[in-house]
């Protein structure tokens, strides 16, 4: 889903401000490790050797912290950070609170943040000693200092107040458990014995990302009403608390009381409205749901808060009484907690611990906050995390470090940081879908957290590409998830909302199956995990009837057949476009319903055709590797047909964008649309002469004018609904620039390297230091030089979009020219630097000097693999000898190609070295 699609739906227009002061973003080879820190803090390396961002801005006083957001959704100064594990996502605020997202049953925060109702998320603690009450909600009036650090896998808050030092870490333990740990160390800095109390707070009122509420608000009232409709839903659940044995904590279950009469009437009126206007955003009334599917979670999991390393001296469940005067110095903290359960007020978990600290003594308290989905018990979690609780943070951080890819480039110390940070963010975005019984990597950002959708179907497949090198289990799960989505009539839904509901919308994308074939082919060819193709999964049920299980191999064949025959080609031989082809605004968001119907029937996509010319050949490679020659020949033939069809769309400088039917004609004759151009290069659609002209046009029109990545369109198109320089009307998209980097790497390594750097957070932060987004996380698209505020984006949820984290990881491999094929790996490193290193569990490459390289390859299956290394002539002549698995072998070279073979098995990679 494109960013501006959601803004159009929710009517959340970005309010442009004057362009901020911008300093030149010269990417120096001697840039300091803190390069790219921006205005709001400083990059550093934490004590675990992982990247962290020390956030130093006082957002309550600094005008640069203010964004023009719609305050129905978030505060204007709320800057957020993500951490998590394979099960949960934690969203941490610069105000010090944390919200826990879980997706079983439907995506939701388990702890709403809504100060008007005394809901403050969670992870806030208060140290109380006499008149002193120092809290970890920012700002803390009694604190002499308050430091916040956004870490890999954690949020850290450090305070000094009175005679105490407070050091709180909130983290998600590495793995797949549905918990967060809050660990606080309190130090007595005085020469006297002190006996303070610590009160740990976590909210427990869920906030569901209800798509049903989004539909009701957007159509029947207005988008600003959506958060309130969701909160109205949360009020329809009755909290029932339980004190856990031995005063260790509290548990709450939320019992659904049924929908209100008003909401039921609103839903019926909405369906009638959608029946009358089937061409609107939601595409008509909602179809009957399949068995087990639900728009909302009406049986949310039990939630708990435990004291892991000591008995709680008191507790409370009444947020109204505790926070009566706000979170900075709450009145309820100044008296011991009542140790009574009250389910009539705003529900909350409040646990109190008594401390006795000798002079200069420290004590660490550990709390466990989480929920109980299917397959987990409270007793098992208590047993696991009660053992050596003080060690969990270090152990978790060591696992993050061990699972982080390495990309070091001499002279660019910040690149290693950015790669490690992106890897942490990408994996920490995982959640679990209890209907499909698979983990999923949602696109995140406003699509997930505001609109409430997991989409589009193509997006998790893109996010999984770099995980082929590091986390094959996750890749398999995302492929299974996607194939399980296949509808009874054969298509993939645009997205998923609630619990497994195909997203009600008007979009009919024509590209979804291409991404499935790409990821599956790359996964098997890289890992050699052929057995995966014989796994069986069941596709989406038809009503209450389950579908018969089919193998992954059969479902990939179905995807190929669906896109080549069901979607098929148009009169120019190009893949048909339906009403969108990655770009949701090329058709459906800019034309009348009559025009959309015409294009859906007869339109064609140069983008999808160019992509298919590469993807179908890659799928053919997979088929050849798995001994299916007849099917492989058919895939190659389809690729060649698309290649020739695209070649006919050459305008003299670039390729056209799309055929929009006889009334609208060709799109992309007056503007260079970047989307199809890289695929035309990658798929061999462009002749050598055309490639030279096309790269020159891209460089002059899309790359050089922009300091932070190539423009999607140049010049802008006045017929587009998006404002000039925004979204698909000349904005800057990570997903499209990724294919550009890859394509450039095959023709001009220096230009590819330059484009890779321009698409990093560090360069955005240097160019636009006064924008908080684009420093440690970002959106799928930025506004470009054509916009009123270059470098900006939709303000309401401008971060936690996984495109901004996944693509730099994947495209780093393209700078090395990594190409997995049937016999092994082809390498064509084009990174124009004297030395660098790339290391993952699957594959590694190191350059120590021109012509001197070493590397390894360790797929999951044993075998003998052919490695070809293609070097520039100047480097090729410097290679004198070759070692393969420690043994010297003859250096066989054909022009610039060095070819050799070697064996590997799990735990014993094929290792080689050119000297």
N, C-alpha and C positions, 0 to 999 in steps of 0.2 A: 504494500500500500504506500502510495506516495504521500509525503508530508502534507501537501496542499489539499489533497483529497479530504483528509480529516478536518482541516480548517474550514473547508467549504461546507462539510457536513454540519459541523458544530457551530458555524458562524462565529468562529473565534479569530477574527482578523488580527494580524499583527499590527500593533500601533508603532509606526515608525518614529524614531527620534532622530535628531541630528546625528550625522556620522561622527563617531568618536575620533579623537586624535589617533593617528596610526603612525607607527614608526617602521622604517624599512625592515624587511625580513631577510636580510642577507644571511644565508645559511653558511656560517663560517666553519671551516674544517677544524678550527681550534675552539669551537664553542664550549663553554663550561658545562659540566653535568647538569647545572640548574637552568640551562637554556630552555626557554619555553615556559617559564613560571608565571608570566603574566602579572597582573596587578594584585591578585588576591592572596598570594602566599609564595611558597618556595618549594621546589622539588628537592627531595633529599633521599638518602638511603637509610632505611631503619636498621635496628640492631640485628634483624634477621637476614640482612642483605637484600631486602626487597624494596622496590620503589614506594615512596610515600609522598603525599603532598601536605605540607604544613600550612594550614589555612590561617592566615593572620589578619584578615580583613575584619573590621568591626562593622558589620552590615547595618547595624542600627544607627550609625553615624555617617558612614561613607556614602555620598550620593552616587558613586560609581557602582554600588551594589544593587541599585534599584533598576528593575526591569518593568516595562509596561505590560504586565500580565493581566489576564482576566482574574480578578481576585475571588471569583466564584470557585476557582480551581486551586490556586496556590497563592501564597504571600508574594509580594513584589520583591522581597529580599531573601527568599528561601532558595539557597544553593545546595544542591544535593549530590550525594556520593553513593555508589552501590558497592555492597559486598554480599557474599553469600556462599553457598556450596552447591552440590548437585541437586538439592531438594528445595531450598528456600532462597529467596532474594530479600536482602535487607536494604532499605532506602534510608540513608542517614542525612540529616539536615545540618546545616551550619548552626542551627539553634540548639543542637545537641541531642535531639530526639531521634529515634529510630522506629521505622515501621516495617513489620515483617509481612512479606507477600508469600502466599502459598496458593497453588493452583488446583489441588485436588477438589473436585466438586464444582469449581469455577474459580477464576482468578479473583483474589481479594487481598486487602490488608486485614490482618487479624486485629489490628489496633489503630483505629481511626485517629487522625489529628484534626480536631475541631474545637478550638479554645472556647467558643461560645457555649459548649456543652461540657466543659471540663474534660475534654479528651486531648491528651498530649502525646500520643504515640506511645513511646516507651523508652527504656534505657536511661531514665533520669533517676539520679540518686541525690539524697540530701544528707549531709553530715550535720548533726545537731549537737551542740554543746553549750548549754545555758542559753544565752541570747543569740549565739551564733547559729545561723542556718545557711550553710553554703551548698548550693545545688549545682548539678551538672547540666541544667538547662541554661542556655546562653540568652541574655547575659545573666550573670550571677552577682547581685549587688554586693554581697559580702566577700567576694573573691578579689584578692589583690592582683592576681593574674589568672588568665584562662586561655589555655592553648588547645587547639583542635588539630588533629592529624587524620587525614583520610589515607588509610593504609590498604595494602593488598590483603583483603580478607577481614578488615576491621575498621572501626572508628575508635580513636583514642581521644580522651579529654583529660587534661592535666590542670589542676587548680592549686592555688595556695590561698588559704583563708585562715585568719586567726593564727593559731599555732600549729596548723595542720597542712600537710600536702596530700592531695587526692589525685590518684592516677587510675582512671577507669578505661578499660578496654571492653568493647562490645564486638564479638566476632562470631562468625559461623564456623564451627569446626569442620575442617576439610572432610569431605565424604558425602554421605547421602542421608544424614539424620535430620529430622524436622525440628531443629533447635537452634537457638542462639545462646551464647554464654556471655554474661556480664560479669567481669572480674574487676574488682576495685581494690587497690592497695592504699591504705590510709596510714600516714606517718605522723607521729607526734614529734614536732620539731622543737619542742620546748624542753626545759629541764625539770618539768613537773609531770607527775602521773596524771593522765587525763582519761575520762570515762565518757566518751561521746556515744551517740547512737547513729546508725546508718539506716536510712529508709530507702528501699529499692522500689521504684514504680514502673509498672508496665500496664498499659491500657488493654482492655479485652473486649471492646465493642468493634465488631468487624465492619469493614467498609467494602462492599462488593463492587467490582468494576462492571456493574450490571449493564449489559447491552440493551436489555429490555427497558431499563430506565432511560438509557440514551435515546432509544427510539421514541419513547413517550415524551420526553422533554423536547427533542429536536422537532418533532412534528406537531405535537399538541400544545406546547407552551413555547419555550425557547431553550436554547442550549444552556443558558445560565442556571436553569432549574434542575439540570441533571444531577449535580452533587446532592441537592436536597432530596430529590426523589430516591437516590440511593440510601441516603441517611434515613428517610422514612421507612425504607425496607428494613434497615437494621433495627428500627424500633419495633418491628413485628416479631422480634425474637425475645423470649424471656430468659434472662440469665439465671442459672441455678448453680450456686457455688457449693463447693465441698472443701472442708479443711482436711488436708492430708495428714496421715498419722505422724505422731511425734513432733508436731508443729514444724514440719519441714516446708510447708508451702500450701498453695491453694490451687484448685482446679475449677473450671467453669464449663458448663454445657449450655448451649443456646437452643432453646426449644421454640420451634416455629408456631406462631399463633394463627397462621393463615393470613392471606392478603387482606388489606382493608377493602371495604366496599368501594371506596373512592378510586383506589388503584385498579381494581377489577373493571370498573366502569371506564376508566381512562384507557385501559388496554383494549377493550371492545371498541371504543370510539376510534382508537388508533387503527385497528384492523379495518374498520369501515372506511376510514380515510385512505388507507393504502390500497384498498380495492378500487376506489374511485380514481386514484392517481398511481397506476402501476409503473409509471416512468420516472418516479422520484428516486431519491437516493437508495431507499430500502427495497425497491424493485417489487412492490406489491405486498400483500399480506403474508404473514409468516405461515409457512406450511406446517402441517402436523409433525410433531417431533418423533424421532425414532425412539424405540424402547431404551430407557436408561438415560436419554439426553434431557438436559434441563437448561433453561435460560439463566437460572440463578441456583445457588446452593441453598436448599431448604433444610439441610441437615449438616451444618458446618461442624468441623471436628472440635472435640474438647480441647481447651487451651489450659496451660498450667504455668505457674511460676514456682520454682523450688529454690530453697537455700541448700546448696550442695555440701557445704563444709561446716555447718553449725546450725543449731536450733534457732528458729526465729523467736525473738522475745515478744513480738507482737505482730498483729496483722490488721488489715482493714480491706473492705471491698467497696468503700463509698468514696468515689472521686469528688462528689459534690461537697462533702464536708471537708475533705483534705485541701482541695484547690479553690476554696471559696473566694480567695482574693488573688488567684493567679498562680503561675508556676515558679516565679522568681523566688519568693519567700513565702511559701504556702502556710496558712494559719494552722493547718492540721499537723504540720511537722513539729510544732512547738510543744506538743503534749504527746505522751506515749500513745501508741495506737491502741484502739479499743479492744482488739482481738474478738470482734463480733462480725458475723456475716450479715450484710444488709443488701438485699437484692432489689430494693425499691428505688435507689438513686442511680446515678451513673456508675456502671460497673467498672471495677478496676482491681488490679492486684497491687497491694502495698504490703511489703514485708519489712519488718524492723529487726535489726541485729544490734545487740549491745556489745561495746568494745571496752577493753581495759588495757591502756597503752602506757607502758613505762616510758621514761624520757628517751626520745630518739628511737623508739621502737616502731616497727611497721607491722601491720596485719593485713592479710589479703582475704577478701570475702568473695565467694563465687556463687552466682545465681544462674539457674537454667530456665530459660523461657522457651516454650514451644507448643506443639500441638500433637494430636494423636491420630494420624491417618491409619488406614488399613495396613496391617503388618507390623505395627509398633505398639509396644506396651509401656506404660509409665515405669513399671518396675525395671524393665530392661534398660531404659534410658538412665534411670537413677543409678543402677549398678555400673553402667559403663562410665558415666561422667563423675561419679563420686570417687572413683579411683584416681588418686593423684591429681586433683582438680587444678592445682597451680601449674601443672605441666602442659595443659591442653593448648594454650596459645602458642608456645614455642613448637610443640609437635605439629600443630596445624600449619604454622608458617613454614616449617621445614618441608612439609608435603607440598605446599604451594610452590616453594622454590624448586623442589625436585621435578615438578611437573610443568615448569616454565620453559618455553623455547628460548634459545639464545641467538641473538643477532648482534654481533659486534662489528663496528667499522672504525678503522683507525681514523682519529681526528674528529669523531662524532660521538662522544660519550653519551649523549642524550638518547641516541637511537636504541642502545641496549635497554635503557630505562623504559622507553616508550613501548618497545616490543613486549617486555615483561609485564608492564602495566596493562596493555591491551589483552594479553593472554589471561591475566587474572580477571579482568572485567568480563571477558567473553565466557569463561567457564562459570563464573559466579552468577551468570544470568540464567542458568539452567533451573527448570522446575519440573514437576512431575504431573502428568495428566492421568487421572485415575480412571477415565473412561477408556482411553486407548492403551493405558498401562505402559506408557513410554515417557522418557524424559523429552523435553522440548526446549528449544532456544527461541523464545519469542523475540520479535524485533524490538519490543520494549517501547520506550519513549511515550509520546502521546497516544500512539495507536493502542498500546496495552493499558497504560495507566489512566488515560482520559476516556478514550473511546471504548475500551474494554474488549479489544479483539486481538487474537493471535493470527496475524496475517501480514502480508499475503502468503499463500502456500509456498511461494518461491523463496521467501526470506530465510526461514530456518535452514534451508538447503544451502544457501549462500554462506550463512554463518558457520556451517559445519565444514566448509572446505578446508580451512587451516587445521581443523582438528583431525583430518586424515593423518597428519604428521605426528600428532601427539596423543589423541584420545580416540582410538578406533571404536571402542564400545559406544561412545556417544554418537559417532557417525552412524553406526548401524541402527541405533535407536531412533534417530531422526529420520532415517530412510524408512524404517518400519512404520513410524508415526504417519508419515506422509502417504505411504501406500495404503495404510488402513483408512485414510480419509476418502479414498476413491468412492465416488457415489454409485448407486445402483445403475445409473445410466452411463457410467464410465468416466465422468469428468472428475477433476479435483475441484473442491470448493474454493472460493476466493480466500476465505479465512474461516476460523473457528471462534465462536463466542460461547459464553457460559460453559457448560459441560458438554462438549462435543456437538454443539449445534452449528451446522453450516451457516455462515454469516449471511443474514438477510441483507442483500444489497443488489444493485443493478449491474455489477461488474461481471463480465464474462472474459477472463483473460485467455489469450491464445498461446501463452508461453510456458505455462506451469510444467508441462511434461518435459520440456527441454532441461530444466534445472534438475529434475529427478534423474534423467539419463546421464547428465554430466556428473553429478556427485557419485552415483552408483558406479559408473565406469571408472572414475578416478580412484574411488576407494578400492575396488577390487584389483585394478592394475597396480596400484601403489603397494597394497598390503599383501597381495596374492591370496586373499581370503575367499577362495572360490566356494567354499562350503556355505558361505553366507547366502549365495544365490539359491540354495536348496532349502533354506528356512521357509516355513509356511506361515502366512498371516491371513486373517480374514478382513475383507474390506467392509466399508460402512454398511450397517444393516438397512434393509428395506422395511420400514415400519418396525414391526416386532419380529421380523424374520431375519435371522443371521445369514450372511453370505458364506458360501463354501470357501474353505481355505485354499489359497493358491501359493505357489512358491514365489519368492522374490524374482526369480528368473522369468516366470510367467507374467508377473505384474509389470516388469520392465518392458516385456514384449507388448503388453497391453498399452502401456504409455506410448510406445513408439507407434503402434497402430492407431491410437486415438489421435495423435497429432498429425500423422501423415495421411490418414484416411478420413477420420471423423471431422477434424478441423480442415485438413487438406489444403489445397492451393487454389488460387484464383486465376483469372484470365491471363495474367502476366507470368504465371508459373511460380509466384511467390507464395509463401505461407500466408493463409488468411489471418486477418487481424481480430476477428470477432469485434468486441468494443474496447479492447485495450491489449497492449502487448508488452508489458512492463510499465509503460507510461499510461496512467489512468486518465490523463488529461488530453491525450492525442485525439480522442474521439468523444468519450461520453461526457466529459466535463466542459465541452466547448461548443457542441452542436445541438440542434433541435432533435427531439425524439424521432422525427421522420428521417432525418439525416443519419442518426445513429442506427436505425433499423436498416437503412440502405447499406451502410458500411459494414454492419454485422454480417449481412448476407454476401456482400461482394468485395469488401475492402481487403487489402493485402498489406503485409508488414515487411518492409525491407530489413528492419531490425531482426525479426524472428527468422527470416530467411537466411540472413548472414550468420546468425548464431547457429542455426540448424546445419549450415555447411560445415561447421567445426564439430558440433555436438554429435551429429549422426556419424561422422567418421570416428569419433572417440568411442561411441557405442559399438561401432563395427569392430574396433580394436578389441573391446571386451568380448564380443562374440567370437572373434578369431581366437583369442586366448583361451576361451572355454569350448573350442572345437565345434562351433556352429557356423560353418563356412557359408551355407546358403543364406542364412539370415544376415550374416556379415556383408555378403555381396549386395543384398537388398538395401542395407543401411548405407553402404558406400554409394550406391546408385542414387539414393535420395539426397545424399549430401552433394553429389555432383550436380544434380538437377537444380538444387537451391543455389549452388555456386554460380552456375551459368545464368540463372534468373536474376541474381543480384548484379552480376557483371553488366547486364543490360541496363542497369539503372544509373550508370555513370553520367554525371552532368558535365564533366570536364575538369572539375576540381574536387568533387566529393560525390557520394552516392545519395540518391533520394531517400526520403524517410518512410513514406507510405503511400499507397494508392487508396484514396478515400472515396472511390466510386465516381461515376460519370459526372455527377453534379459538382463535386468538390475537386476532383482530379488529383494530381500529384501534390503531395506535401514534401517540402524539403528541396525545392529548386532554387528558392531565393535565400533560404537560411541554411547554414551548416548545422544539421542536427547531429550531435556527437554520437548518440546511442548506437547507430548501426556501423559507424566507421571502423572502430577497433575490430569488430567481428568480421568485417569485410577483409581486413588485413590478416587476421588469424585464420580465417577459413579459406584463404587463397582466392577470394573473389576478385581482388584487385590484381591487375598485371603488375610486373615490376615497374613499368613506367607510371602507371596509375598510383602505385604505392608511394613513389617519390613525391608526386604532386599532392596526394592526399595528406601525407604527413606534413608537408609544407603548409597546406591550408589549415590543418588543425593547429599547428604551431603558431601561425600568424593570427588566426581568428579566435581560437579557443584557449590556447595556453599562455601566450605572452601577455595578453591583456590582464590576466588574473594572477594575483600573488598567492592564492591558496588553492589552486587546482583548476583544471580546465572547465570552461563554461559548457553547459549542456547544449546551448543553442546560441548561435551568433550569426547575424544580429538577432535581436529579440523579435517575436511575432506579435503584432498588435491584435491579432484575432484570438489569442490565448486568454483564458480567464485569469490565470495567474498574473500578478503585476510584473512589470519588466524587471528582470534580474532575480525573480523569486520562483521557487519550484521549478517546473519543467519549462518555464519561459526564460531560459538563460541563467538558471541557478547552477549550483555546484554540487554534484552527487558523488558520494564515495563509491557507489556500486558501478557507475559508468566509468569513473576515472580509474577504477581498478582494471577494467579490461583495456583501457587506454595504456596504462603502464605496461601491461603484459604485451600488448601489440607493439608498443614502441621498443620494448626490450628485444624484439626480433629484428629490429631495423636500426636503432640508434640507442645504444646503451646509455650514453651520457644524458640524452633527453629523457629516457625512462627513469633514470636515477633522480634527475631534477624533478620530474613529476611526482615520483614517490615521496620525496621530501616535502614538496608543496602541499601534499594532502595529509600531513601529520598534524597532531595537536600542537606540537612545539612551534611550528611555523605559524599556525593560526594565532597562538598566544603571543608570539612576537609581533605579528602584524596588527592584531586587535587585542592589545593587552587588557583593555578595560571591559571586555566582555567575559563574564565568568564561565559561560559555556565555551567549549572549544579549548579548554586548558587540560582538564582531566577526563572529560567525556564530552560527547557532542551529539548532533542530530544526524539524520541521513543526508541532509542537504543544507547548504549555507546560501544566503543571498550573495549575489555577485556584484561586480562593479557597476552593473546596470541598475541596481536597486537603490532605493533612498538611503539604506543603511547597510553598506557592504559588510560582509562577514557575519551578519546577524542571521536569525532563523525564527521560526515560530516560537514565541516567547513562553508559552504556557507550560511546556514540558520539553525544554531544548536539549536534554541530555539522555543518557542511558539507551541510546539507539545502537544496536549491535553492529550495524554496518560500519560505523565509525571506528569500531574496535577490531572487527574480523578482517576487513579487507587489507589493512596494512600488514597483517600477519601472512596472509596468503600471497600477496603480491611481492613480498620479500623473496619468496621462492622463485618468482618469475625473473627477478634480477639475476638469479643464478642459472636460469634457463633449465629448470628441472622439468623433465618430461618423462613420465612413466609409460612404458610401452610393453608389448607382449614379451619381449626378450629381456628387458631390464630397464635401464635408465639412461637417457641422453642428457648431458649437461652442456650448457652453453653460457658460462658466466660472463656477464657483460658489465658488472658493477665496476666503474672506472676508478677504483681505489687500490692502493698498493697492498693492503692486507685487510682481511676480514674473516669472520667466522660465523657460520650458521649451524646450529645444533639442535636436533630433536631426536626422540627415540627411534624414529623410522629412518631418518636420513640426516647426514651432516656433510658440510663442505667447509674447508679452511684454505685460505690463501695466505701465505706468509711472505711471498715476493713474486714478481712477474715470472710465470711459468712454473712456480712451485706451489702445488696444490696437494691436499689430502682429503679423504672423505670416507664415508661408510654408508652402508645400506643394510637394513635389517628388517625385512618383511616378516610377517607372522608365520609364513610357511618356509620350510627348507627348500633350497634349490640352487641352481647355478645361473648366474645373471651376467648379462653382457652390459658393460658400462662403456659409453662413448663420451669423450670429453672433447668439445670443440673450442679451441682457443684461437685468439687473434694470431696472425702470423708472427708478430713481434714477440709474443709470449711463447708460442709453440716451439720456436727454435731454442728457447732456454731450457726446455725440459730434456734432461740427459738420461734419466734412469727411472724405472718403475718398480715399485713393490706392490704385490697383491697378497694379502693375508700373510705378510711378513717375509715372503719369498720374492727374490728378484726374478723378473720375467722380461723377455725382450720387449723393447719399446716399439710397438708396431703403430705406424702412423700412415694415414692416407691423407695427404695434404695437411689440413689443420685438424684432422680428426685423430684422436688417440683412442684405440679400441683394445679392451681387454675383458676377461671374464674371470669370475671367481665364485666360490660357494659361500652360502650363509645358512645358518639355522638359528632358531630363537636362542638368544643369549650369546650368539657368536656372529656378529655382523661381518659382512664382506668389507674388509678394510683395504684401502689402497693409498699410495703416496707417489706423486710425481716429484722428482728431485731435479 
